[in-house]
Amino acid sequence: MSTRPDRVAEEVRAALSQALLTSVSDPRLSRVSVTAVTLTRDLRHGRVYWNLVDPEQAPADIAAAEAGLARAAAFLRRSVAESVRLRFTPELVFAYDDSIDRGRAMDALLARIHKSEEP
């Protein structure tokens, strides 16, 4: 059973994804993908997890995207306010989601172990 913060978080994620896709003109954000959103129980604060779509992510690209998100934060919050009807629009904090990077590293380790076990 999903809770209200979970349902609203999914709506916020969809609104942010749509805004990044159609409304944001900053080229630093062209490859940003929103992977998840978590909200507090009172829906006043949220953490937006994001990653870059391109699998070859350079640290400079991640830093540029972080700067772009910081600059566009107010615009993105306003987009959420227009799309998701809430009494209060949550304050959004953007956090880089490194789970994909960790997954790739784990796959590489497992492949190396598997390769060393072959006769």
C-alpha distances in whole Angstrom, upper triangle without the diagonal:
4,7,10,12,10,10,14,15,14,17,19,19,20,23,24,24,26,28,29,30,32,33,34,38,38,39,37,34,34,33,30,26,23,21,18,18,16,16,17,15,18,18,22,22,21,21,22,23,25,27,31,30,34,34,37,36,39,38,40,38,35,37,38,35,34,37,36,32,34,36,34,31,32,32,29,27,29,28,24,26,27,24,21,22,21,24,24,24,23,25,25,26,27,26,28,25,27,25,27,30,29,28,31,33,31,32,36,36,35,37,40,39,39,42,44,43,45,49
4,7,8,6,7,10,11,11,13,15,16,17,19,21,21,23,25,26,27,29,30,31,34,34,35,34,30,31,30,27,23,20,18,15,14,13,13,14,13,15,15,18,18,17,18,19,19,22,25,28,28,31,31,35,33,36,36,37,35,32,34,35,31,30,33,32,29,30,32,30,27,28,29,25,24,26,24,21,22,24,21,18,19,18,20,21,20,19,22,21,23,23,23,25,23,25,23,25,28,27,26,30,32,30,31,35,35,34,37,39,39,39,42,44,43,45,49
4,6,5,6,9,10,11,13,14,16,17,19,20,21,23,25,26,27,29,30,30,34,34,35,34,30,32,30,27,24,20,19,15,14,12,11,11,9,12,12,15,16,15,17,18,19,22,25,28,29,32,33,36,34,37,36,37,35,32,34,34,31,30,32,31,28,29,31,29,26,27,27,24,22,24,23,19,20,22,20,16,17,16,18,18,18,17,19,19,21,22,23,25,23,26,24,26,29,29,28,31,33,32,33,37,37,36,39,41,41,41,44,46,46,48,51
4,5,5,6,8,10,11,12,14,15,17,18,20,21,22,24,26,27,27,28,32,32,34,32,29,30,30,26,23,20,19,15,13,11,10,10,8,10,9,13,14,13,16,17,19,22,25,28,29,32,33,36,34,37,36,37,35,32,33,33,30,29,31,30,26,27,29,27,24,24,24,21,19,21,20,16,17,19,17,13,13,12,14,14,15,14,17,17,20,21,22,24,23,26,25,27,30,30,30,33,35,34,35,38,39,38,41,43,43,44,47,48,48,50,54
4,6,5,6,9,10,10,12,14,15,16,18,20,21,22,24,25,25,26,30,29,31,30,26,28,27,23,21,17,16,13,10,8,6,7,6,8,6,10,10,10,12,13,16,19,22,25,26,30,31,33,31,33,32,33,31,28,29,30,27,25,27,27,23,24,26,24,20,21,22,19,17,19,18,15,16,18,16,13,13,12,14,13,13,11,14,14,16,17,18,21,20,23,22,24,27,27,27,30,32,31,33,36,36,36,39,41,41,42,44,46,46,48,52
4,6,5,6,9,10,10,12,14,15,16,18,20,21,22,24,25,25,29,29,30,29,25,26,25,22,19,15,14,10,8,7,7,9,9,12,10,13,13,11,12,13,14,17,20,23,24,27,28,31,29,32,31,32,30,27,29,29,26,25,27,26,23,24,26,24,21,22,23,19,18,20,19,15,17,19,17,14,15,14,17,16,15,13,16,15,17,17,18,20,18,21,20,22,25,25,24,27,29,29,30,33,34,33,36,38,38,39,41,43,43,45,49
4,5,5,7,9,10,11,13,14,16,17,19,20,21,23,23,25,28,29,30,29,25,26,25,22,19,16,15,12,10,10,10,12,11,13,11,14,15,13,14,14,16,18,21,24,24,28,29,32,31,33,33,34,31,28,30,30,27,26,28,27,23,25,27,24,22,22,22,19,17,19,18,14,16,17,14,11,13,12,15,16,15,14,17,16,18,19,20,22,20,23,22,24,27,27,26,29,32,31,32,35,36,36,38,40,41,41,43,45,45,47,51
4,5,5,6,9,10,10,12,14,15,16,18,20,21,21,22,26,26,28,27,23,25,24,21,18,15,15,12,9,9,8,10,10,11,8,11,12,10,13,13,15,17,21,23,24,28,29,32,30,32,31,32,30,27,28,28,25,24,26,25,21,22,24,21,18,19,19,16,14,16,14,11,12,14,11,8,10,9,12,12,11,10,14,13,16,17,18,21,20,23,23,24,27,28,28,30,32,32,33,36,37,37,39,42,42,42,45,47,47,49,53
4,5,5,6,9,10,10,12,14,15,16,18,20,20,20,24,24,26,24,21,22,21,18,15,12,11,8,5,6,6,9,11,12,9,11,10,8,9,9,11,14,17,20,21,25,26,28,26,29,28,29,26,24,25,25,22,21,23,22,18,20,22,19,16,18,18,14,13,15,14,11,13,15,12,10,12,12,15,13,11,10,12,11,13,14,15,17,16,20,19,21,23,24,24,27,29,29,30,33,34,34,36,38,39,39,42,44,44,46,50
4,5,5,6,9,10,10,12,14,15,16,18,19,20,24,24,25,24,20,21,20,17,14,11,10,8,7,9,10,13,14,15,12,15,14,11,12,11,12,14,17,19,19,23,24,27,26,28,28,29,26,24,26,26,22,22,24,22,19,21,23,20,18,19,19,15,15,17,15,11,14,15,12,10,13,14,17,16,14,13,15,14,16,15,16,18,16,20,19,20,23,24,23,26,28,28,29,31,33,33,34,37,38,38,40,43,43,44,48
4,5,5,6,9,10,11,12,14,15,16,17,18,22,23,25,24,20,21,21,18,15,12,13,11,9,11,11,14,15,15,12,14,14,12,13,12,14,15,18,20,21,24,26,29,27,30,30,30,27,25,27,26,22,22,24,22,19,21,22,19,17,18,17,13,13,14,12,9,11,12,8,7,10,11,15,14,12,12,15,14,16,16,18,20,19,22,22,23,26,27,26,28,31,31,32,35,36,36,38,40,41,41,43,46,46,48,51
4,5,5,6,8,10,10,12,14,15,15,16,20,20,22,21,17,19,19,15,13,10,11,9,7,9,9,13,14,14,11,12,12,9,11,9,12,13,16,19,19,23,25,27,25,28,27,27,25,22,23,23,19,19,21,19,15,17,19,15,13,14,14,10,9,11,9,6,9,11,8,7,10,11,14,13,10,9,11,10,13,13,15,17,17,20,21,21,24,25,26,28,30,30,31,34,35,36,37,40,41,41,43,45,46,47,51
4,5,5,6,9,10,11,12,14,15,15,19,19,20,19,15,16,16,12,10,7,8,6,6,9,11,14,16,17,13,15,14,10,10,8,9,10,13,15,16,19,21,24,22,25,24,25,22,20,21,21,17,17,19,18,14,17,18,15,14,15,15,11,11,14,11,9,12,13,11,10,14,14,18,16,13,12,13,11,13,12,13,14,14,17,17,18,21,22,22,24,26,27,28,30,32,32,34,36,37,38,40,42,43,44,48
4,5,5,6,9,10,10,12,13,15,18,19,20,20,16,16,16,13,11,8,10,10,10,13,14,18,19,20,16,18,17,14,14,11,13,13,15,16,16,20,22,25,23,26,26,27,23,21,23,23,19,19,21,19,16,19,20,17,16,17,15,12,13,14,11,9,12,12,9,10,13,15,18,18,15,14,16,14,16,15,17,17,17,20,20,20,23,25,24,26,28,29,29,32,34,34,35,38,39,39,41,43,44,45,49
4,5,5,6,9,10,11,11,12,16,17,19,19,15,16,16,14,12,10,12,12,11,14,14,18,19,19,15,16,16,13,14,12,14,14,16,18,18,21,24,26,25,27,27,27,23,22,23,22,18,19,20,18,15,17,18,14,13,14,12,9,10,10,7,6,9,9,6,7,11,13,16,15,12,13,14,13,15,15,17,18,18,22,22,22,25,27,27,28,31,32,32,34,36,37,38,40,42,42,44,46,47,48,52
4,5,5,6,8,10,10,10,14,14,16,15,12,13,13,10,9,7,10,10,10,13,14,17,20,20,16,16,15,12,12,9,11,10,13,14,15,19,21,23,21,23,23,23,20,18,19,18,15,15,17,14,11,14,15,11,10,12,10,7,8,10,7,7,10,11,9,10,14,15,18,16,13,12,13,11,12,11,14,15,15,19,20,20,22,24,25,26,28,29,30,32,34,35,36,38,40,40,42,44,45,46,50
4,5,5,6,9,10,10,14,14,15,15,11,11,11,9,7,6,9,10,11,15,16,20,22,23,19,20,18,15,14,11,11,10,12,12,12,16,18,21,19,22,22,22,19,17,19,18,14,16,17,15,12,16,16,13,13,15,13,10,12,13,10,10,14,14,11,13,17,18,21,20,16,16,17,14,15,13,15,15,15,18,19,18,21,23,23,24,27,28,28,30,32,33,33,36,38,38,39,42,43,44,48
4,5,5,6,8,9,13,14,16,16,12,12,13,11,10,10,13,14,14,17,19,22,24,24,20,21,20,17,17,14,15,14,15,15,15,18,21,23,22,25,25,25,21,20,22,20,17,18,20,16,15,18,18,14,14,15,13,10,12,13,9,10,13,12,10,12,16,18,21,20,17,17,18,16,18,16,18,19,19,22,22,22,24,27,26,27,30,31,31,33,36,36,36,39,41,41,42,45,46,47,51
4,5,5,5,6,10,12,14,14,11,11,13,11,11,11,14,15,15,18,19,22,24,24,20,20,19,17,17,14,15,14,16,16,16,19,22,24,22,24,24,23,20,19,20,18,15,16,17,14,12,15,14,11,11,12,9,7,10,10,7,8,11,11,10,12,16,17,20,19,15,16,16,14,16,15,17,18,19,22,23,23,25,27,28,28,31,33,33,34,37,38,38,41,42,43,44,47,48,49,52
4,6,6,5,8,9,10,11,7,7,9,8,8,9,13,14,15,18,19,23,25,25,22,21,20,17,16,13,14,11,13,12,12,15,19,20,19,20,21,20,16,16,17,15,12,13,14,11,10,13,13,10,11,13,10,8,12,12,10,11,15,14,13,15,19,20,23,21,18,17,17,15,15,13,16,15,17,20,21,20,22,25,25,25,28,30,30,31,34,35,35,37,40,40,41,44,45,46,50
4,6,7,9,11,11,12,9,7,9,9,9,11,14,16,17,20,22,26,28,28,24,25,23,20,19,16,16,13,14,13,12,15,18,20,19,21,22,21,18,18,20,17,14,16,18,14,13,17,16,13,15,16,13,11,15,15,12,13,17,16,14,17,20,22,25,24,20,21,21,18,19,17,19,18,19,21,22,21,23,26,26,26,29,30,30,31,34,35,35,37,40,40,41,43,45,45,49
4,6,8,11,12,14,11,10,12,12,13,14,17,19,19,23,24,27,29,29,25,25,24,22,21,18,19,17,18,17,16,18,22,24,23,24,25,24,21,21,22,19,17,19,19,15,15,18,17,14,15,16,13,12,15,14,11,13,16,14,13,17,20,22,25,24,20,21,22,19,21,19,21,21,22,25,26,25,27,30,29,29,32,34,34,35,38,39,39,41,43,43,44,47,49,49,53
4,6,9,12,13,11,11,14,13,14,15,18,20,19,23,23,26,29,28,24,24,23,21,21,18,19,17,18,18,18,20,24,25,23,25,25,24,20,20,21,18,16,18,17,14,13,16,14,11,13,13,9,9,12,12,9,12,14,13,13,16,19,21,23,22,19,20,20,18,19,18,21,21,22,25,27,26,28,31,31,31,34,36,36,37,40,41,41,43,45,46,46,49,51,51,55
4,6,8,10,7,8,11,11,13,14,17,19,19,22,23,26,29,28,24,24,22,20,19,16,18,15,16,15,16,18,22,22,21,22,22,20,17,17,18,15,12,14,14,10,10,13,11,8,11,12,9,9,12,12,10,13,16,15,15,18,21,22,25,23,19,19,19,16,17,16,18,18,20,23,25,24,25,29,29,29,32,34,34,35,38,39,39,41,43,44,45,47,49,50,53
4,6,9,8,8,12,12,15,16,20,22,22,25,26,30,32,32,28,27,25,23,22,19,20,17,18,16,17,18,22,22,21,21,22,19,16,17,18,14,13,15,14,10,12,14,12,10,13,14,11,12,16,15,14,17,19,18,19,22,24,26,28,26,23,23,22,20,20,18,21,20,22,25,27,26,27,30,31,30,32,35,35,36,38,40,40,42,44,45,45,48,50,50,54
4,5,6,7,10,11,14,16,19,21,21,25,26,29,32,31,28,27,25,22,21,18,19,16,16,14,16,17,20,20,18,18,18,16,13,14,14,11,9,12,11,7,9,12,9,8,12,14,12,12,16,16,15,18,20,20,20,23,26,27,29,27,23,23,21,18,18,16,18,18,20,22,25,24,24,28,29,28,30,33,33,34,36,38,38,39,42,43,43,46,48,49,52
4,5,5,8,10,13,16,19,22,23,26,28,31,34,34,30,29,27,24,23,19,19,16,15,12,13,14,17,17,15,16,16,14,11,13,13,10,9,12,11,8,11,14,12,12,15,17,15,15,19,20,18,20,23,23,23,25,29,30,32,30,26,25,24,21,20,17,19,18,20,21,24,22,22,26,27,26,28,31,31,31,34,36,35,37,40,40,41,43,45,46,49
4,6,7,8,12,14,17,20,20,24,25,28,32,32,28,27,25,22,20,17,16,13,12,10,12,12,16,15,13,13,13,11,8,9,9,6,5,9,8,6,8,11,11,11,13,16,15,14,18,19,18,20,23,23,23,25,28,29,31,29,25,24,22,19,18,15,16,14,17,18,21,20,20,23,24,23,25,28,28,29,31,33,33,34,37,38,38,41,43,44,47
4,5,5,9,11,14,16,17,21,22,26,29,29,25,25,22,19,17,14,14,11,10,9,10,12,15,15,13,14,15,13,10,10,11,8,6,9,9,6,7,11,10,9,12,14,13,12,15,17,15,17,20,20,20,22,25,26,28,26,22,21,19,16,16,13,14,13,15,17,19,18,19,22,23,23,25,27,28,28,31,33,33,34,37,38,38,40,43,43,47
4,6,9,12,15,18,19,23,25,28,31,31,28,27,25,22,20,16,16,12,11,9,9,10,14,15,13,15,16,15,11,12,14,11,9,12,13,10,11,14,14,12,15,17,15,14,18,19,17,18,22,21,20,23,26,27,30,28,24,23,22,19,19,16,17,15,17,18,20,18,19,23,23,22,25,27,27,28,31,32,32,34,37,37,37,40,42,43,46
4,6,10,12,16,18,21,24,27,30,31,27,27,25,21,19,15,14,10,8,5,5,7,10,11,10,12,14,13,10,10,13,11,8,12,13,11,12,15,16,14,16,19,18,16,19,21,18,19,23,23,22,23,27,28,31,29,25,24,23,19,18,15,15,13,14,15,17,15,16,19,19,19,21,24,23,24,27,28,28,30,33,33,34,36,38,39,42
4,7,9,12,14,17,20,23,26,27,24,24,21,18,15,12,10,7,6,5,6,9,12,13,11,13,14,14,10,9,12,11,7,9,12,10,9,13,14,12,13,17,15,13,16,18,16,17,20,21,19,21,24,25,28,25,22,20,19,16,15,11,12,10,11,13,15,13,15,18,18,18,21,23,23,24,27,28,28,30,33,33,34,37,38,39,43
4,6,9,12,15,18,22,24,25,22,22,20,16,14,10,9,6,5,6,6,10,12,14,13,16,16,17,13,12,15,14,10,12,15,13,11,15,16,14,15,18,16,13,16,18,16,16,19,20,18,19,23,23,26,24,21,19,19,15,15,12,12,10,10,12,13,12,14,17,17,17,20,22,22,23,26,27,27,30,32,32,33,36,37,38,42
4,6,8,11,14,18,21,22,18,19,16,13,11,7,6,4,7,9,10,13,15,17,15,18,18,19,16,13,16,16,12,12,15,14,11,14,16,14,13,16,15,12,14,17,14,13,17,18,16,16,20,20,23,21,18,16,16,12,12,10,10,9,9,12,13,13,15,17,17,19,21,22,23,25,27,28,29,31,32,33,35,37,38,39,43
4,7,10,14,17,20,22,19,20,17,13,11,8,6,5,7,10,10,14,14,17,16,19,18,20,17,15,17,18,14,15,18,17,14,17,19,17,16,19,19,15,17,20,18,16,20,21,18,18,21,22,25,23,20,17,18,14,14,11,10,9,7,10,10,10,13,15,14,16,19,19,20,22,24,25,26,28,30,30,32,34,35,36,40
4,7,10,14,16,18,15,17,14,10,8,6,5,7,10,13,14,17,18,21,19,21,21,22,20,17,19,20,16,16,19,18,15,17,20,18,16,19,19,15,15,19,17,15,18,20,17,16,19,19,22,20,17,15,15,12,12,10,10,10,9,12,11,13,15,16,16,19,21,21,22,25,26,26,28,30,31,32,34,36,37,39,42
4,7,10,13,14,11,13,10,7,6,5,6,9,12,16,17,20,21,24,21,24,23,24,22,19,20,21,17,16,19,18,15,16,19,17,14,17,17,13,13,16,15,12,15,17,15,14,17,16,18,16,14,11,12,9,10,9,10,12,11,14,14,16,18,19,20,22,24,24,26,28,29,30,32,34,35,35,38,39,40,42,46
4,7,10,12,9,11,9,5,5,7,8,12,15,19,20,24,24,26,24,26,25,26,24,21,22,23,20,18,21,21,17,18,21,19,16,18,19,16,15,18,17,14,16,19,17,15,17,16,18,16,14,11,11,10,10,11,11,13,12,16,15,18,20,20,21,24,25,25,27,29,30,31,33,35,35,36,39,40,41,43,47
4,6,8,6,7,6,4,7,9,11,15,18,22,23,27,28,30,27,29,27,29,27,24,24,25,22,20,22,22,18,19,21,19,16,17,19,16,14,17,17,13,15,18,16,14,15,13,14,12,11,8,9,9,10,12,13,16,16,19,19,22,24,24,25,27,29,29,31,33,34,34,37,39,39,40,43,44,45,47,50
4,5,5,7,6,6,9,12,14,18,22,25,27,30,31,33,30,32,30,31,30,26,27,28,25,22,24,25,21,21,23,22,18,19,21,18,16,19,19,16,17,20,19,16,17,14,14,12,12,9,10,11,12,15,15,19,18,22,21,24,26,26,27,30,31,31,33,35,36,36,39,41,41,42,45,46,46,49,52
4,5,8,9,10,12,15,18,21,25,28,30,33,34,36,34,35,33,35,33,30,30,31,28,26,28,28,24,24,27,25,21,22,24,21,18,21,21,18,18,21,20,16,16,13,14,13,13,11,13,14,16,18,19,22,22,25,24,27,29,29,29,33,34,33,35,38,38,39,41,43,43,44,47,48,48,51,54
4,5,8,10,13,16,19,22,26,29,31,35,35,38,35,36,35,35,34,31,31,32,29,26,28,28,24,23,26,24,20,20,22,20,17,19,20,16,16,19,19,15,15,11,11,9,11,9,11,14,16,19,20,23,24,27,27,29,32,31,32,35,36,36,38,41,41,42,44,46,46,47,50,51,52,54,58
4,6,7,11,13,16,19,23,26,28,31,32,35,32,34,32,33,31,28,28,29,25,23,25,24,21,21,23,21,17,17,19,16,13,15,16,13,12,16,15,12,12,9,9,8,8,6,9,11,13,16,18,21,21,25,25,27,29,29,30,33,34,34,36,39,39,40,42,44,45,46,48,50,50,52,56
4,7,11,13,17,19,23,26,28,32,33,35,32,33,31,32,30,27,27,27,24,22,23,23,19,18,20,19,15,15,17,15,12,14,16,13,12,16,16,13,13,10,10,7,7,4,6,9,11,15,17,20,21,25,25,28,30,30,31,34,35,35,37,40,40,41,43,45,46,47,49,51,52,54,57
4,7,10,13,16,20,23,25,29,30,31,28,30,27,28,27,23,23,24,21,19,20,20,17,16,18,17,13,14,16,14,11,14,16,13,13,17,17,14,15,13,13,10,8,5,5,6,8,11,13,17,18,21,22,25,26,27,28,30,32,32,34,36,37,38,40,42,42,44,46,47,48,50,54
4,6,10,13,17,20,22,25,26,28,25,27,25,26,24,21,21,22,19,16,18,18,14,14,17,16,12,14,15,13,11,14,15,12,13,17,16,14,15,13,15,12,10,6,6,5,6,9,10,14,14,18,19,21,23,23,25,27,28,29,31,33,34,35,37,38,39,41,43,44,45,47,51
4,6,10,13,17,19,22,23,25,22,23,21,22,21,17,18,19,16,14,16,16,13,13,16,15,12,14,16,13,12,16,16,13,16,19,18,16,18,17,18,15,13,9,8,6,5,6,7,10,11,14,15,18,19,20,21,24,25,25,27,29,30,31,33,35,36,37,39,41,42,44,48
4,6,10,13,16,19,20,22,19,21,19,20,18,15,16,17,13,12,15,14,10,12,15,13,11,14,14,11,11,15,14,12,15,18,16,15,18,17,20,17,14,11,10,7,6,5,6,8,9,13,14,15,17,18,20,22,23,24,26,28,29,30,32,33,35,36,38,39,41,42,46
4,7,11,13,16,17,18,16,18,17,18,16,13,14,16,12,11,15,14,11,13,16,15,13,16,17,14,15,18,17,15,19,21,19,18,21,21,23,21,17,15,14,10,9,6,5,6,5,9,10,12,13,15,16,18,19,20,22,24,25,26,28,30,31,32,34,36,37,39,42
4,7,9,12,13,15,13,15,14,15,13,10,12,13,10,9,13,12,10,13,15,14,13,17,17,13,15,18,17,16,19,21,19,19,23,23,25,23,19,17,16,12,11,7,6,5,5,9,10,10,12,14,15,16,18,20,21,23,24,26,27,29,30,31,33,35,36,38,41
4,6,9,10,12,9,12,12,13,11,8,11,12,9,10,13,13,11,14,17,16,16,19,19,16,18,21,20,19,23,24,22,23,26,26,29,26,23,21,20,16,14,10,9,6,6,7,9,8,9,12,13,14,16,18,18,20,22,23,24,26,28,29,30,32,34,35,39
4,6,7,9,7,10,11,12,8,7,11,11,8,10,13,12,12,15,17,16,17,20,20,17,20,22,21,21,24,25,24,24,28,29,31,29,25,23,22,18,17,13,12,9,9,10,12,10,11,14,15,14,16,19,19,20,22,24,24,26,28,29,30,32,34,35,39
4,6,9,9,12,14,15,11,11,14,14,11,14,17,15,15,18,20,18,19,23,21,19,22,24,21,22,25,26,24,25,29,30,33,30,27,25,25,21,20,16,15,12,12,12,13,10,12,15,15,14,17,19,18,20,23,24,23,25,28,28,29,32,33,34,37
4,5,6,10,12,13,10,11,14,14,12,15,18,17,17,20,21,21,22,25,24,22,25,27,25,25,29,29,27,29,32,33,36,34,30,29,28,24,22,19,17,14,14,13,14,11,12,15,15,13,16,19,18,18,21,23,22,24,27,27,27,30,32,32,36
4,6,9,12,14,11,12,15,16,15,17,20,19,19,22,24,23,24,28,27,24,27,30,28,28,31,32,30,31,34,35,38,36,32,30,29,25,24,20,18,14,13,12,13,9,9,12,12,10,12,15,14,14,18,19,18,20,23,23,23,26,28,29,32
4,6,10,11,10,11,14,15,14,16,19,19,20,22,24,24,25,29,28,26,29,31,29,29,33,34,32,33,37,37,40,38,34,32,31,27,25,21,19,15,15,13,15,12,10,14,14,11,13,16,16,15,18,20,19,20,23,24,24,26,29,29,33
4,6,8,6,7,10,11,11,13,15,16,16,19,21,21,22,26,25,23,26,29,27,27,31,32,30,31,35,35,38,35,31,29,27,24,21,18,16,12,12,11,13,11,9,13,14,12,13,17,17,16,19,21,21,22,25,26,26,28,31,31,35
4,5,5,7,9,10,11,13,15,15,17,19,20,21,22,26,26,24,27,30,29,29,32,34,32,33,37,37,39,36,33,30,28,25,22,18,17,13,14,13,16,14,12,15,17,15,15,19,19,18,21,23,23,23,26,28,28,29,32,33,36
4,5,5,6,9,10,11,12,14,15,17,18,20,21,24,25,23,26,29,28,28,31,33,32,33,36,36,38,35,31,29,26,23,20,16,14,11,13,12,15,14,12,15,17,16,16,19,20,19,21,24,25,25,27,29,29,31,33,35,38
4,5,5,6,9,10,11,12,14,15,17,18,20,23,23,22,25,28,27,28,31,32,32,33,36,36,38,35,31,29,26,23,20,17,16,13,16,15,18,17,15,18,21,19,19,23,24,23,25,28,28,28,31,33,32,34,37,38,41
4,5,5,6,9,10,10,12,14,15,16,18,21,21,20,23,25,24,25,28,29,29,30,33,33,36,33,29,27,25,21,19,15,15,12,14,14,17,16,14,18,19,18,19,22,23,22,25,27,27,28,31,32,32,34,37,38,41
4,5,5,6,9,10,10,12,14,15,16,20,20,18,21,24,23,23,26,28,27,28,31,31,33,30,26,24,22,18,16,12,11,8,11,11,14,13,12,15,17,17,18,21,22,22,24,26,26,27,30,31,32,33,36,37,41
4,5,5,6,9,10,11,12,14,15,19,19,18,21,23,23,24,27,28,28,29,32,31,33,30,26,24,21,18,15,12,11,10,13,13,17,17,15,18,21,20,20,23,25,25,26,29,30,30,33,34,35,36,39,40,44
4,5,5,6,9,10,11,12,14,17,17,17,20,22,21,23,25,27,27,28,31,31,33,30,26,24,22,18,16,13,13,12,15,16,19,19,18,21,23,22,23,26,27,27,29,31,32,32,35,37,37,39,41,42,46
4,5,5,6,9,10,10,12,15,15,14,17,19,18,19,22,24,23,24,28,28,30,27,23,21,19,16,14,10,11,9,12,14,17,16,16,19,21,21,22,25,26,26,28,30,31,32,34,36,36,38,40,42,45
4,5,5,6,9,10,10,14,15,14,16,18,18,19,22,23,23,24,27,26,28,25,21,19,17,13,11,8,8,8,11,13,17,17,16,19,21,21,22,25,26,27,29,31,32,33,35,36,37,39,41,42,46
4,5,5,6,9,10,13,14,14,16,18,19,20,22,24,24,25,28,27,29,25,22,20,17,15,13,10,12,12,15,17,20,21,20,23,25,25,26,28,30,30,32,34,35,36,38,40,40,42,44,46,49
4,5,5,6,8,11,11,11,14,16,16,17,20,21,21,23,26,26,27,24,21,19,17,14,13,11,13,13,16,18,21,21,21,24,25,25,27,29,30,31,33,35,36,37,39,40,41,43,45,46,50
4,5,5,6,9,10,9,11,13,13,14,17,18,19,20,22,22,24,21,17,16,14,10,9,7,10,10,14,16,19,19,20,22,24,25,26,28,29,30,32,34,35,36,38,40,41,43,44,46,50
4,6,5,8,10,10,11,14,15,16,18,20,20,21,23,23,24,20,17,15,12,10,9,8,10,12,15,18,21,22,22,24,26,27,28,30,32,33,34,36,37,38,40,42,43,45,47,48,52
4,6,8,8,10,11,13,14,16,17,19,20,21,24,23,24,21,18,17,14,12,12,11,14,15,19,21,24,25,25,27,29,30,31,33,35,35,37,39,40,41,43,45,45,47,49,51,54
4,6,5,6,9,10,10,12,14,15,16,18,20,21,22,19,16,15,13,11,12,11,14,15,18,21,24,24,25,27,29,29,31,33,34,35,37,39,40,41,43,44,45,47,49,51,54
4,5,5,6,9,10,11,12,14,15,16,18,18,19,16,12,12,9,7,8,8,12,14,17,20,23,23,24,26,28,29,31,32,34,35,37,38,40,41,43,44,45,47,49,50,54
4,5,5,6,9,10,10,12,14,15,17,16,17,14,11,11,9,9,11,12,16,18,21,24,26,27,28,30,32,33,34,36,37,39,40,42,43,45,47,48,49,51,53,54,58
4,5,5,6,9,10,11,12,14,16,17,18,16,12,13,12,11,13,13,17,19,21,25,27,27,28,31,32,33,35,36,37,39,41,42,43,45,47,48,49,51,53,54,58
4,5,5,6,9,10,11,12,15,15,17,15,11,11,10,9,11,11,14,16,18,22,23,24,25,28,29,30,32,33,34,36,38,39,40,42,44,45,46,48,50,51,55
4,5,5,6,9,10,10,12,12,14,11,7,8,7,7,10,11,15,18,19,23,25,25,27,29,30,32,33,35,36,38,39,41,42,44,45,46,48,50,51,53,56
4,5,5,6,9,10,11,12,13,11,8,10,10,11,14,15,19,21,23,26,28,29,30,32,33,35,37,38,39,41,43,44,45,47,49,49,51,53,54,56,59
4,5,5,6,8,11,12,15,13,10,12,12,12,15,15,19,20,22,25,27,27,29,31,32,33,35,36,37,39,41,42,43,45,47,47,49,51,52,54,57
4,5,5,6,8,9,12,11,7,9,10,10,13,14,17,19,20,24,25,26,28,30,30,32,34,35,36,38,40,40,42,44,45,46,48,50,51,52,56
4,6,6,7,7,9,8,6,9,11,12,15,17,20,23,24,27,28,29,31,33,34,35,38,38,39,42,43,44,45,48,49,50,51,54,55,56,60
4,6,7,9,12,11,9,12,14,15,18,19,23,25,26,29,30,31,33,35,35,37,39,40,41,43,45,45,47,49,50,51,52,55,56,57,61
4,6,9,12,13,10,13,15,15,18,19,22,23,24,28,28,28,31,33,33,34,37,38,38,41,43,43,44,46,48,48,50,52,53,54,58
4,6,10,10,8,10,14,14,17,18,21,23,23,27,27,28,31,32,32,34,37,37,38,40,42,42,44,46,47,48,50,52,53,54,58
4,7,9,8,11,15,16,19,21,24,26,27,30,30,31,34,35,35,38,40,40,41,44,45,46,47,50,51,51,53,55,56,57,61
4,5,6,9,12,14,18,20,23,26,26,30,30,31,34,35,35,38,40,40,41,44,45,45,47,49,50,51,53,55,56,57,61
4,7,10,13,15,19,22,24,28,28,32,32,34,37,37,38,40,42,42,44,46,48,48,50,52,53,54,56,58,58,60,64
4,6,9,12,15,18,21,25,26,29,30,32,34,35,36,38,40,40,42,44,45,46,48,50,51,52,54,56,56,58,62
4,7,9,13,15,18,21,23,26,27,29,31,32,33,35,37,37,39,41,42,43,45,47,48,49,51,53,54,55,59
4,6,9,12,15,18,20,23,24,26,28,29,30,32,34,34,36,38,39,40,42,44,45,46,48,50,51,53,56
4,7,10,13,17,18,22,23,25,27,28,29,31,33,34,35,37,38,40,42,43,44,46,47,49,50,52,56
4,6,10,13,15,18,20,22,23,24,26,28,29,30,32,34,35,36,38,40,41,42,44,46,47,49,52
4,7,10,12,16,18,20,21,22,24,25,26,28,30,31,32,34,36,37,38,40,41,43,44,46,50
4,7,9,13,15,16,17,19,21,22,23,25,27,28,29,31,33,34,35,37,38,40,42,43,47
4,6,9,12,14,14,15,17,19,20,21,23,25,26,28,29,30,32,33,35,36,38,40,44
4,6,9,10,11,12,15,16,17,18,20,21,23,25,26,27,29,30,32,33,35,37,41
4,6,7,8,10,11,13,14,16,17,19,20,22,23,25,26,28,29,31,32,34,38
4,5,5,6,9,10,11,12,14,16,17,18,20,21,23,24,26,27,29,31,35
4,5,5,6,9,10,10,12,14,15,16,18,20,21,22,24,26,27,29,33
4,5,5,6,9,10,10,12,14,15,16,18,20,21,22,24,26,27,31
4,5,5,6,9,10,11,13,14,15,17,19,20,21,23,25,26,30
4,5,5,6,9,10,11,12,14,15,17,18,20,21,23,25,28
4,5,5,6,9,10,10,12,14,15,16,18,20,21,23,27
4,5,5,6,9,10,10,12,14,15,16,18,20,21,25
4,5,5,6,9,10,11,12,14,15,17,19,20,24
4,5,5,6,9,10,11,12,14,15,17,19,22
4,5,5,6,9,10,10,12,14,15,17,21
4,5,5,6,9,10,10,12,14,16,19
4,5,5,6,9,10,11,12,15,18
4,5,5,6,8,10,11,13,16
4,5,5,6,9,10,11,15
4,5,5,6,9,10,14
4,5,5,6,9,12
4,6,5,7,10
4,5,6,9
4,6,8
4,6
4
